[in-house]
């Protein structure tokens, strides 16, 4: 088996992101100026297509990465928006099932003549015949698999006096059913499949040169003498390759942060590739005193260090590469057979995050990636799960820089999940893919855990064993588990995680009352879980649902749900009607949906925070975002609009958080800081629907580092209205408010029918009654725009909202528009939103955005509340008001 692994490993390459890796040898990333055309449309022979002076006037100009449909959309081939209604179905084209050509011309400087030239393909989906200057250099039996990094020596085919022509004849993935087909990108029940199945080039293509010997695949592994972090014992690994047909002796030189140097000689046979290791035992300088340690962002600073490696042959440097790495140690342990706890640098960490989804057409933007990572951090999450949807280097570099942990691994539900059906060729693709990803991601500071399966361990135990051998050989430095669910692997034992649902609407009390440990309650590590739909704001809905289809039962609406069991919002809709009352219009429905989204998602994350290190070790919301405009499973929508779900999530995970238990009627604190707090004060107030105070109590509190604790129980209160409010406030020892949290509660308790639970939901027998929220006495608001500050390309506004009436102002929503009648500025970061205000209460909110996203307009702050009296509301010229619970 060891021989097989090395055979698969040797052809691979490690792509260094331009932003993070300095290459002193020649490197050409073939990004722009590609031409794309169907082999059905242009039937010219391959040897002519791949030569200079071939006519491509009728071909489409594209940039790589691109899929077939992404390329056609970029060339405006379609005269409709594929996201509107069911227009995606119009993209079907018989040519997508046939080969497509991707052609690129390039030149190499004569200074590279005499060096070894390597073509590196990262992300061919699914297979390709590769031609260079009229010669086929590799066929589709060797070049296939979107997660492989394939290295081809093209030294003998390069021209230095004229243009070179690279032509890839690509065939999209074939997925006839879930169990058989190609090991490509799969979506399961997220979305309708794009008709090209993401066929094309989904990562980088590059040319690199080496002077005889090359060094690649750097890895810096950390070992601390825990619990002390005062000394970091570093091991450095790299792969060294002799690209010539002669024996070569080389010196591999390394530097860390420019001040720590080490080197060793290596003897290489012709075409040999071997691993070189520098250990702290043999190189004492790799025992670093007082290191700059990488932490997840809430635990400390995500400090990055720099490693540089060079291969020197004779007195000439063949190549030098440098990249960032983190001095950090990831580990995990089973607390029992059902709960796995993860540690960073010896500290246990409650992982709370969401599942990443790439664009449906695999379009990538460095700007958007950073926008999304900022939104994840703003919600106070600390981990992103990428289920078999690998991103690019820029994404992982952003996670490194922002201190965002990453969980990734192979995907569910399709061919990847059924190795028992693979033939020898598919198995080879799987193992080469595993090798590629290990080399590619092993040195990323943010990578925390790898999953060899998703919805179950690999069904063929020999496949899991082979994965594990590769991962051990390539020194993957982080935990590996067999599956994202609770199934026990016959090879590696209990996973200590679960995916027992729900994926559909459940009420807030669900999360604390799953006492049987059978479902999705706050126990173990839930790798994917969700209270179902997240209804986008009306302003987003009209961008992808035709106005004549704005109904929760229209075909267009249902098409933008999930598929299979998740093709409707009927469970969510029934709960909304039973709990909040009949909706009088779609706008009325959408407004109430934000409240239901908020309370459900807040309760999920709060329950896991409350039970951390007791029964719960982590939770991943399914999902973070949608790959296209969708109505289910997101924290912010495709247009980056943060609505009810987003702010419920953000509230629940604030680092020092006061919360209410739906199960016990208690009030407590969740502390996510690595420091204890004393001298705290909790104030709990209960309001009737008319705004009268029915109860108030203030208690002192202290809490340990990274802990949760309850401090008071709300007593029975006489004379409560059918719907009432609980306002919680947490102040520190200086009297500064750290957390304000509002709950709307019902005298009618919700009852779950646990016996009728299935894998995606637990139905309710009795619903809460929040219908009185539609008749809250109206109140006025005052909006004051206090301050505007600009830093670089970013502007921050400070806005004060005051409740001037005698009723609770419920679910106050602040929007920042591009002028009075403009669209929302997106993306945007609000310090808080969808807030409630007691009579006379004043709250100060901040709003930040990039100036270019405001398109040089003066922002207009539009404020709403469910019970807003616009006639009694006032603001300055930069603010206005509207009803938050419209009737029409």
N, C-alpha and C positions, 0 to 999 in steps of 0.2 A: 504493500500500500504506500510506503514511503516513496518508492520509486515513482508510482503513479502521481502522487501529489507534486513531486518536483517537476515531473513532465508537464503538469498543468500550470505550474507556477512560472516556469522560465519564460514563456512568451509574454508575460504581463508587464505593464508599465505603470508608473505612478504619476499621475498628472498633478503638477504643482500649479496652484492658482496664481495668475499674474500678480494679484494684489498681495500675495503672501510669500511668494517664492522668487528669489533672485537667481537667474540662470546665467552663468558666465559663458557657457557654451551657447551655440546658436539654437534658438527656439522660434518656431513660426506657428502661431495658433491660426488655423484656417477657419476664421469666423465669418467674415463678410465675403461678398463677391462670388457666391456659389450660384450655379444655375441648376434648375430642377425641371424635369419633364417626364411625362409618362412614356414608357416603352411602347405603349399602344399608339400614342400620338406620333412619336418619332421612332421609326423602325430601323434606323441606321445601325449598322453593325458596331459592336463594342470597340473593335480595334480602331475604327474611324472616330467614334465619339471621344475616345481617350487620347487623341492626337491633336496637335496644334492646328489652328486654322479651321477647326470644325465650326460650322455655322450654328449658333445658338440664339439667333435673333428671336425665335418664337418661344424660347424657353423662359421660365419664371426665375427672376432674380430673388434669391433668398439669403438669409444669414443662418448659420448653424450655431446652436442646435435648432432644429425645426422638424416637425412632423409634416406629413403630406398636406393635411388640411390646414395646419398653421401656415404653411407656405402659400397655399392657395388663398387663404384669407388675407395674408399680407399683400398679395397681388390684386386684391379686390376682385377676385373672380366671381364672387357671389354678390348679388345686388340686394341682399337682405341680411338682417342681423341674426346669426345662428342661435342666439340666446333668446330671442323673442318667441314666446309661445312654444310651438312644436316645430320651429324652423330647423332644428337640428336634423330632423328626418329628411329634409331636402338636400342634405349634403351627400346623400348616398350616390355613389358613382361607380359603375362597374370597373372603371380603370383603377380604382383603389385596391382591388384584389390582384392586380397584375404588377409586374416590376416597374419601378421608377428609377430614373437616373438622377444622380447628384454629381455635378461636375464642377471642378475648381482648377483654375490655372494658377501657377505660382512660379517664382524664380528663386534660386539660391545664389548667394554671392560666390564668386570664384575663390574667395578665401576659405570656403568650406570644402573645396575640392581635395580629395585625398582622405577625408574623414569618413566615418561610418554614419550613414543617414538612416534614421529610424522613423517610420510612419507609425503613429500611435492612434488607434481608434478606440474611443471610449463612449459606448452607447449606441451601437447599431441595433435598430429595432425593425425587423428581427434578424435577417440574414442578408449577406451581400457577397456578390462577386466584385473583386477589387482589381481595377485596371490602372496602370500607370504608363503613360507614353506608349500606348498601343500594345502593352503586354499585360496579360492576366497574372497578377502576383499572388493572389489568394482567391480561393473559391468559397462558396457559401457553406460548405461543410466545415470550414475552419473559422469563418467570420460570422458568428451568430450569437445573439444574446445581448440584451440592452445593458446588463450590469457588468459585462466583461470589459477588461482593458487589454486590447490586443496589440502586440508589438510586431511589426514587420520590417525586416531589414531590406531596404530598397536601394542600397548603395550602388549596385551595379546597373540601376535603371534611371539614374538621375542625369539630367542635362545641366550644364553650367553655362552654355553659350546661348541658350534659348529657353523659352518657357517650358515648364513641365505641366502635364495635364493628368490630374487624378480624377478618375470616374468610378463611382460606386453604383452598382446595379442592385437596388435594395427591394426586398419583398417584405411586406408587412406581416405581422404575426398571424398565425392561423389558430383560432380557438373555437373549434366546432362544438365543444361542450366543456363542462367544468373539469372533467377528469382527464381529458386528452387534448393535446394541442401543443403550442409552443410555450416555453418558459419566459414569458414576456411580462408586460405591465398589465395588472389586472385591477378591476374596480369593484367586483362583487355587486352589492346592492346599493352602492353610493349614488350612481347616476346611470343614465343610458350610455352605452358604449359609443365613443366616436366611431364613425364607420370605417376609418382607416386603422383602428385599433392602435393608434399612436405610432404607426409605421413611419420610419424616417431615421434621422440622426438625433438622438436625445441627449448627447453630451458632446465633449470636445473632440476635434480632430486636429492633430498637430504633427509638425516635423521637427525632429531634434537631431543634432549631430554630436558625435563623440570622437575624440582622438584616441582610438583603440579601446579604452576602458571607460565604463560609465558607472557612477554610483547613484543609487535610487532608493526609494522606499525607506526613508529615515524613520526611526522609532526611538523615543526616549521614554523609558519606563522608570517609575519612581517607587522606592521603598523607604518608608519612614520607620523610625524606632518608636512606634506609637505607644502611648498617646503623644509623645513629644514630636514636634515638627521642626526642631532646631537643626537637624541634619537630614538632608535628602540624599539617599544613595541612588545614583542614577546609572542605568544601564543603557548604552547606545547600541542600536542595531542598524544595519544597512545592507542592501543587496548590491553586490558588485558584479559587473558583467564584462567579460572579454568579448568584444564584437569582431575580433580578427580570427584568422585561421592559423595564428602562430601563438606560442606560449608568451605570456606577458607577466612581468613583475610590476606591481603598482604599490604606491603608498597611499593609504586612505588617511586623510588628515581631517580633524574635526575641531570646531570651536563652539563653545557655548557662551553666549553673551559677550563674545570677543575677548574675554579675559581668562577662559579656561580652554587649554589646548591639549590635544591628544592625537596620537597617530599610531598606525601599525602597517607592516608590510603584508602583502597578499600575493600569492603565486597562483596564476590562473592558466589552465589549459586552454587550447583553442575553443572558442565559443562557450566557455564555461561560465556559469553564474553561481555565485555562492554568497552565503551570509557572513558578514563580518560583525563581530561583537566586541564592545569595549565594556568591561565590567568594573564596578567600583573597587573590587578586590585587587584587580591588576592595574588599574589606573586610579590612584588615590585622589587625584584631582576631581574625580567624579563624585566624591563625598563632599557635598556642598553645605557649608555652614550658613545658617540664617537665610535659607532660600526664599525667593519670592514665590509664594504658593498660589496656585489657581484654586479659587473657590466658586461655587455657584453664587450668583449675584446677591442673594439675600443673606448668605452666610459670610461673605467677605468680598474682597476684590478678585475679579477674574484675571489675575496677573499672568501675563504671557512672557515666556522666555524665548530665546532664539538659538537655533542650532544651525551650523554651517558645516557641510561636508564637501571634501574635494577628493578627486581621484587624480593622482600624479603619476605619469609614466615617464621615466627618464627625468628630465628637468622640465617637462611640459605638463601644464594642468589640462587634463582631458575635459573635466566638467566640474562645476561647483554649483551646489544648490543650498539654499537656506530657507527655513520656514519656522513658523512659530510652534511652540509646544507648551503644554502646561505641566508644571511640577505638581502633581496630584496623584492620589491613590484611591481607586474605586474598588469597592468590595461589596459583598452581600452575604447574608446568612439566613438560614431557615429558623424562624422562631418556633414554628411547629410545622406540621405537614401542609398547612394551608396558608401560611403567612411568611413572606420573604421580606426582610428589612434590608434596605440599601444604605451604604455608608460612603461618605466622602471624607477622605483624610482622617478616617477613624471616627467621624461623627455620624450618628444616624440621621437620616433626613426623610421627612415626610414628602413624598413626591406628589405634587399636584400640578396637572397640566392638561394638555389636549392633543388631539391627533391631527397632524399636518396633512393637507391635501394639495397636490400640485394642480396647476391649471389643466383643464380637461384636454387641451391640445398641447400640453407640455411646454407652453411658452414661459420663459423665465425672464425676470427683470431683477437686476441687483437692487434697484431702488425699491421695488415692491417687496422683495424679500426682507429688506431692512425695515420697511414700514410694518410688516407683519410681526417680525421679531420684537419690535418696540411695543406693538399692541399686546403681545403675549406677556411681556414684562410688566406692562401697565396693569394687566389683570392680576399681577402678583403671582403668576405661575412660575414654576422653576424647571419644568421639563416639557419637551415636545416629543411626541411619538410619531415616527414615520414608518407606517406599516407597508414595507416593501416598495415604497415610492421614493427611491433615492433622489436627492437633490444634487446640486453641483457644489464645487468647492466653496463658492462664495457663501452659500447658505451655512455650511459648517463653520467657515471662518467667522461669520457673524455670530453664531452661537458661541464660539470660543470667546470672542471679544465681549459679548454681552453677558457671559456667564450663564447661558441657558443650556441645561443638560439635554441630551438626546437619547432616546430609545429607538432602536431600529432593528430590522430583521426581515426575514422572508415573509411573503404575503399569504393571505388566506384564500380559500374558497374556489380557486381555480387549479390549474395544472401544478403549480408549486406545492399545493397541499396534497397531491396524490402521487408520490414517488413510486408507489407500487405499480403504476402504469408506465413509468418511463422506460424507454429503450436505452441502449448503450450510448447513443448520440446525445440524448437528452440528459442522461446522467453526467456525461462529460461537460455539457454546458453548465449544469448546476454546480459541479465542483470547481470549474474554472471561474464561475461567477463568485462563488464563496471566497476563493483565493483573491480575486480582484478586489472585492470589497474589503477584505481584511487588510490588504496592503494599502488600499486607498484611505481607509478611515481610522486605522489603528493609532495614528499619532495625533488625532484631533482631541483637543483638551475636553471638549464638550461631550464626547461619546461616553455614555455611561453603561449601556447594556446592549447585548446582541441577542436576538431571538432566532433560533434555528427553525421555528415554526410559528404560526400565528394561532389559528383556531384549534390546533392540536399539534402534538409532536409529529415529526416526520413518521408517516405510517410504515415506512420501510426502515427497520432499526439499523440496517447497514448504512443507510444514507446519513442518519444522525451520527453514527460512529465516524464516518468519513469526514463529515463537517467538523466534528470535534478534533480529529487528527490534524486537519488543515489549520484550524484556529490555534491549536497548541503549537504546531510547527512554526506558524507565522507570529507567535507570541502576542496574540490578541490580549491586551493588558486589562480588560474589564470583564465583569461578570458575563457569563453565557447561560441562558436558560433555553429549555427545549421548546417552550410554547407560551403563548400569551394567555392560555386558559389553565384550568385547574387539573387537567388530565395528567396522570402520573406517567412519565416516560419510562419505558422498559430499559432504557440505556442510562439516563441521567437522573431518574427519580422524580421527586415532587418538584413542581415549578415554584410553589409558594405564591402564585398569582392566580387571578381568576378573570373570567369574562362571562359571568352568569346573568348578564343583563342587568337592568333593563336597557332597552334602546327606544322605548316608547314612553309616553306620558305616565308619570306616577306623581302622587301628591308629596308635599314636603315631609310629611310624617313617615313616609316609606323608609327613608335612609336610616333612621334610628330604631325602627321596629322590626327589622329583619333578624329576629333573634335565633332563627333556625340555622343560620349560616348556609342557606341554600341558594340565596338570590343575590341581589346587588347591594345589600345594605353595607354599613360602614364596618367592614371586616376584610382582612387580607389586603391584597394590592389589586384593585380593579384596573386592568390594562385598557379596557374600553367600556364605557358606561355612559348613559345619558337619559334624561327625562324627555327625550324625543324632539319634536319639532321646535324650531326657533323661527317664529314668523317674522320676516323682515318688516321694517317700517314701510308705510304706504309709499314713501318717496322712492324706495327701492323696487317695490313690487311692480310699479307702473313701468319700470325699465325692461321687464321681461315677461309680464303678463298683459296681453292686450286688454284694453279697457272694457271691451265687450265680454271678457272672460274673467273678470274680477269676482270670482265666486270660488268658495272652497271645494266645490264639486265639479268645476269645469275641467274639461280635458287638459287645458293648458296648465291649470293649477296642479293637477295630479301628475302631469308629466315632469314637473319640477320638484316633486317629492322624491323619495327613493324609488327602488324597484321591489318587486316581490311583496313581502309583508309590510313594507314601508311606503307603499304607493299611494297612501292617502294621509290626511290629517284627522281622520274621523274620531280617533280615540281622544286626541287633544281637543278637538272641537266639542265633543260631547261634554268633556270635563269643563270646558270654558262656559258652555251654556248652563250646565247644572250649578256651577259655582258662582259665576258672575252675572248670570241672566242672559236672556236672548239678545243677540246683536241686532241693532237696527239698521246697520249698514256695514260695508266692508271696513270703512275707516273706524267705525265703532268696534268692530271685531278686532282689528289690528291694535288699537289702543289697549283693549283689555288683554290681548295676547301678550303684550309686553309685560304686564303685571304677572301673568301666569308663568311666563318664561323666567322672570326675575326670581320669584319665590322658589320655583322648583330647582333651578340651578344653584342658587345661594344655599339652599338647604342641603343639597348633595355635598358641596365642598365643606360646609360647616360641620356636617356629621363626621366626615373623614378627619377634619381637623380636631374635632372634639375627642375622637377615639384614637388619636395617633399614639403609636407605640403601646397601646393597650390591645386593641383587636385590629386596628387599621394601620397599614404601612404606606399606602399610596393610592392615587386615583387619577385616571386619565379620562377626560371628557371626550366622548365620541360625537362630534369632531371639533377641531379648531375652526376650520373654514370650509367652504364648499369649492369644488373644482369648477363649478359654473353657478349661475344664480339659482339658489335652491331655497327650499322652505323648511328643510329639516337639518338637524345635526350641525349647527355652527354656533360659535360664540360671537362672531361678527360676520356680516354677509359678504358676498362676492365683491361688493363695491366698497368694502372696508367700513361699513356703517356700524358703529357700536350702539346696540339697542338694549332691550330689557335683559336678555341673557348675559350680555357682556358686563353690564353694571352689577347684576346679581353676583356674577363670578368675581368681579373686582372687589366688591364689598366683602364677600365671604373670606377672601384670602388676604385682606389687609394684614400687615405684619403683627399689629397689636389690635385684636378684634374682640368686641363684645357681642355676645350672641344669646339667642333664646332657643331653648330646646322644645320642639313640638311634642316630644314624647313625655318629658318629665315636668314641663312648665317651669324649669329652672333657668337662671341667667348665669352666664359664665364668661370666661376669657380664654381665647386661644392666642398664645404667644409664639410667634414664629422667629423671633430674634434669638440669637445665641447669648442672651444675657437675661438676668432676672430683673424683675421690677418690684419695687415696694412703694408704699405711699400712694397707691392707685385709689381711685374712687369710682364706684359704679352707681349711676342713678337710673332707676327704672320708674317709668311713668305709664299709666294706663289711661287712655282717652276714649270716651264714648264717641259715637258717630257724629254727635252734634258739637264736639270739641270740648266738652266738660271733662275735667280731670277726676277720675274715679279712684286713683291710687297713685301714690308716689313713695319711693323709699330710696335712701342713699346708704351704701355700705362701703367700708374700706376693703381693699383687696391688695394682695401681693401674689406674684406668680413666678415660678422658676423659669429658667431658660428653656426655650423650645418645649413648652408644656401647655396643657389645658386643664381648666379647673372650674367647677361650679361654685357660686358664692351665695345665691339666694333663690328662694322658691316663691313665685307669685302666688298669693293666697286666693281662695275663693272671694269674688267681689260681687256684692249685691248690686242689682240695678244696671248691669251691663247691657248695652244694645246688642242686637243679634250679630252685628259685625262691630268690632272695636279695634283699637290700635294700642300697640306696645312700643314705647320709645325708650331706647337704651342709650346711655351716654357713658363713655369711659374717659376719665381725666387722669393725668399723671400727677406726680408729686409737686409740680409747679402750678397745677391748676389748668394746664393746657389740655384742650380736648383732643384725644387721640382717635376716638371712634364714636360715630353716631349711627345707630342701626334701628330702622323702623320695621315693625311687623304688623300686618293686618290679619286679624284672627276671627274665627267664627265660633259662636256658641254651639253650633252643630258640628260635632267632631266627625272627621273623615274616618271611614272604616274600609280597610283593605280586605279583599277576598283572597287570602293567601292560597287557599286550596285550588283556586282556578288560575294560579300563576302559570305562565309558560316561559319560554326562553327569552322573550323580549319585553314582557310587561306583567304587572299584577293588577287586575281590575279592581274597581272600587264598588262596594255595596252601598255606601252612603257618602255623599259629597258634602264638603263645607258649603256654607251659604254666605257669599260675599255680595249678594245682589244689592244690599243697602248702600254699597259704595257708589252706586249710580244715583243715589239721592242725597249725597252729603250736602249739607248747606254750603252755598257758594261763599267764596272768600276772595279778597283782592290781594294782589301781589305788587310789590314795588321792586323794580330792577334798576340797579345803579352800576354803570360801567366805571370802575374805579381807576384802573391803571392799564397801560399798554407798554410792554417792554420788548425790545428786539435784540436777539443775539444771533449773529450770522444770518442764516436763512430762515430762522424760526422766530415767530412772534407769540408772546403769551399775554393774554388778557385776564384781568381780575374782575369778577362780576359779583355783586352782592344782591341776593334775593331775600326779600323780607315778606313774611305773611302779615298783612295789615288787618286781617279780619279776626273773627272769633271762632272759626272752624279750623280743623286740621286741613292744610293744603296738601292734597294727596297726589303723589306721583308727579311731582313737578319736573318737567323735562325742558332742558335748555339746548337749543340748537344754534350753531354758528353758520350763517348763510353768506353767500357771496353777494352782498347787497340785499336790500329789503325784499326783493322778489326773486332772489337768486336761489340756486341749488345749495345744498349743504356743502361746506368745506370739508373735504375728506382726503386723507385720513385726518382725524382730529383726536387730541387727548384732552379729556375733561378730568379734573380731579375727582369729581363725583357727578352723578346724574340720576334721574328718576328718583329724586329725593322727596321726602315729606317734611312739612314744617308745622310745628305747633303754633297756636295763635300767638302772634307777636315775635315768633322766632326768626332769626336772621342767619343766613348761611353765606359764606364766601366761597366761590368756586373759581378755579382757574381753567383756562382754555388755551391750548397750544396747538400750533399747526405750522407747516412749512409755507413760507410766503408764496411760493409758486403755485401751491394748491389753492390759494385764495385768489389767484389770477389778478393780482394788483387791485383788488376791490377792498372797500372798507367793510369789515364784518358787521352783520346785523344779527343781533341776538334775539331769537324768537323764543318766547317762554310760554309753556302751557302747563295746566294742571287739570285733573279730572273735574274739579269743582271750581274752576276759575271764573270769577266775575270780571269780565274784561272792562266793564264800565267803572269798576272800582279799582282798576289796576293802573299803575303809572310807571313810566320809564323815561330814559333820555332818548336822544335822536337815534342812538344805535340799538334800540331795543323795542320790541313789540310783543303782543300777546295773542294767543288763540286758544280755543277750547281744546282741552286734552282728551275729552271723551265725546267726540262729535256724534250727533244724531244722524247725520247724513254723510 
